Amino acid sequence: MRDVILALMPATLFGVYHFGLNALLIILVSVASSVATEFIFDLIAKKPQTWKDGSAVLTGLLLALSLSPTVPLYIPLLGGIFAILFVKCLFGGLGKNFMNPAVTARCFLLISFGSAMTNYAVDGMSSATPLAVLQSGGTVRFSEVLIGNSTGVIGCSALGLLLGAIFLLATRGITWEIPVSCIVVFTAFMAIFGGQGFDPMFLLTHICGGGVLMGAFFMATDPVTSPVTSKGHLIYGAAIGLLAGLFRVYGTAPDSFSYAIVISNMIVPFIDKLPVPKPLGYKSTGEYKEFEFPKAAVNLCVITLVAGFALSGVFMMTKDKIEEQQLAAQAESYRAVCPDAESFVSDETIDAAVEALAGAPYDTAKYGKTYINGVFVGQAADGSAAGYVISVTSADGFDGNITLSVGIAGDGTVNGISFTELNETAGMGMLCGEEAFYGQFANVQVDQFKLNKAGGSTADDEIDSVSGASISSGAVVNAVNTALAFFASAIQ
């Protein structure tokens, strides 16, 4: 455990240096919550204290390095508790868990707190990770990905991780089979199906980003949750590489290596039965069973595959219809905020202004994490401009992104707003979707709106907050103000 912790120090130190004090706090909270959970569990269960073996420290450190440097501190706190209590202690402690605690905790956090977990930043400015840039067709500098001087998780320094991996291989803390088979299969999959062929820079960027190195060298090699034989290691590593490539190319999130490891953890008992060596001088006496067909594991795999293919089939059959409905909802949203328009068209000059933002927040200091998605010109029957529709997203909603269309007339009057994405708390933030709230923006000509948390305002530029949902209300006001600021600078 101490060797692995030591091997993680280069990536840890660079992560703290690059991302600052908040990264250090996340690491300390994650490690502390992991150790404290194991200590308290052993105390309550009246078991010998096992936190001194270093496994809880390692779990907390691995979890912290796989988190964004912008996550609130309750994320590593809950992650450490979940990893140690539910994945380790309740299964009997070290050596008895069937999934890697740190990886499983990260998957739990991604599912439970997706918005916070996928919000990345450098120097306080939110931006896309290198993998997200590649997925959208952009280009990244490999040198920055290698060093870790880019957006990503705290332990994103590929160079730091490689130094630690070399140390573990040299000290025989790990063997080569799992990481090599994992990376080779993953690289081959990306080369064949990634869309860029055998472009070295493309492949190296994918290998050095998105948790591949940390997963292959530090998480997949966990002796408790990996196979026991060398051949099993090769099969296990290849399975992780194949799943990781499949998720990265065809999945919705480019950073899904954790899911590949967790799924492979679950088939380790099956893998262990495949390469069992035949004892020297073995004779069929009935005392030694060379191989037992794992019926339960195969049945579970078949059920999973059938369910997966069924879900995939349903998705493929309904994909076009869903997209059609989304486009219809979007068009309806545009008409709701620009009713005098007969059609909606693009404008090259305005599009260029949107593209110049490069997907970055419009003005973090004034409006928080708000993004301009696109702008359409509403054309009247005679071809004149009847108004403009600006699609804006605020990432500061209480439960995730809030996306809305803002209709603005040529003189700067806000015709109204219409939501295309609103997933706030029922009975609270979702009330922003009621006319009593969004109707306050309609037919008002101001430079900027102000949020009034007290309520009862009479001024045109004041918006009464939804009671008990000031965060959601504020996110909507910031999104509308972003649209007004963009309109004033790029359109009017």
C-alpha positions, 0 to 999 in steps of 0.5 A: 500500500505504501509503495502505491501511495508513493507511486501516486505522489508525482501525479498528486503533487502536480495536481495540487500545484496545477489546480491549487488549494481546492485540489489539496482540500479535496484530497485531504477530505477524501483520505480523511473520510475513508480512514475515519469510516474504516475506523468507526466501522471497526469500532462499532463492529468490535473488530481489530483496527485495520485503517493502519494497513494503508488501504483506506488511505490509498482508496481515498487518494485514488478517489480524490485524484479521479475527481474534478478540482472544482467539486464541492467538498461533500463529494469526496466526503460522501465518496470516501464513506461509500467506498469504504463502508459499502464496497469494502467493510460490508463485504468483510474488509480488505481482500473480500470486496469484489469491486475496486472501492475507489472506482466504484465510488467514482461511478456512484458519484458520477451517477448521483452528482453528474453535473458537479462531477463533470464540471472542470476548470482551470484557474477558475474558468470552466472549459471542456476536457481534452477528450471532450474537445476531441469528441467534438472534432477539435484539436488539443496539444498533446504536450499539455495532456502529457504534462497535465497542464490542461483541464481534467481531474486532479490526477490528470498528469500523464507524466506523473502517472507514468513515473509512478507506474515505472516505479511499481513495475520496477519494484514488482508491485504490479506486473505488466500483463494487465496494463499492457493488454488493457492499453494495447486493446484500447489503442487498437479499438480506437485506431480501428473505430475512433475515426482518425485511423492510426494517427499517433497524436490522436491515439496518444491523447486518448491514452494519456487522457480520460483515466486510461493510465490511472485505471490501467496501472493503479486501479485495474491492477488491484490484486483483490479485484483482479484475476490470480493467474498471468493468463487471467491478467491478460484476459482481464486487461483486454476486457477492460480495454475493449469496454473502455474503447467501446464506451469512448467511441459509442458512449455519450461520455468520453471519460468512462474508463471507470465503468469498464473496470467495474464491469470487468471486476464483476466477471473476474470469477468467470475469468479465474476459471478459464486458465486454471492449470492442470496439475503435474501428473494429474490422473482422473481420480475424481478428487480434482475437478479441472474445470467447473462450468460457471453456469450462474455466471454465464446465465447472468452474462446472457441475461445482461446481453439480451437486456442490453441488445433489447435496450439498444434495439429500442433506442435505435428504433426510437432514435429518429423519432426522439430527435424529431420530437426534440427538433419540434420542441425546439422550434416550438420554443423559438415560436413561443418567444418570437411569435411574429416570425414565420421562419428561423434562419442563421446569420453568418456574422452572429454565428462567427461571434458565437464560435469566437466564444469557443464553448467557454462561459460568456462572463463568469464574473458577472453571470456565472457558468453560462454558455451561448449555444446558438442564435437564430434570426426570426424572419417575418413574412416579408423577409425582415427580422422579426426578432432574435432567439438566443439559446443559453445554458446555465450550469449553475442550476441546483440540479444541473443545467438549465437551458432556455430560449430568450426572444429579443426584439430588434430594440432590445425588448425581451419578448419572453423566455421558454425552457428546453431543459429544466430538471430542478427539484420538484415543487421548488426549482421546477416552479421556474417553469411556471408562467408566474415566474417566467412571465416576469421577463415578457415584454420588458426592455432593460439592460439587465435583470436583478433577482429579488429574493424578498418578492413583491417587486414592482420595478421592471428590472426586478425578478421575484425569486421562486420561494425556496429556489433562489439558486434555480431562479438566479441561474435563470436570471443570469442566463437571460442577462447573458443573452441580453449582453450578447445581443448588445455586443454582437447583434444590436 
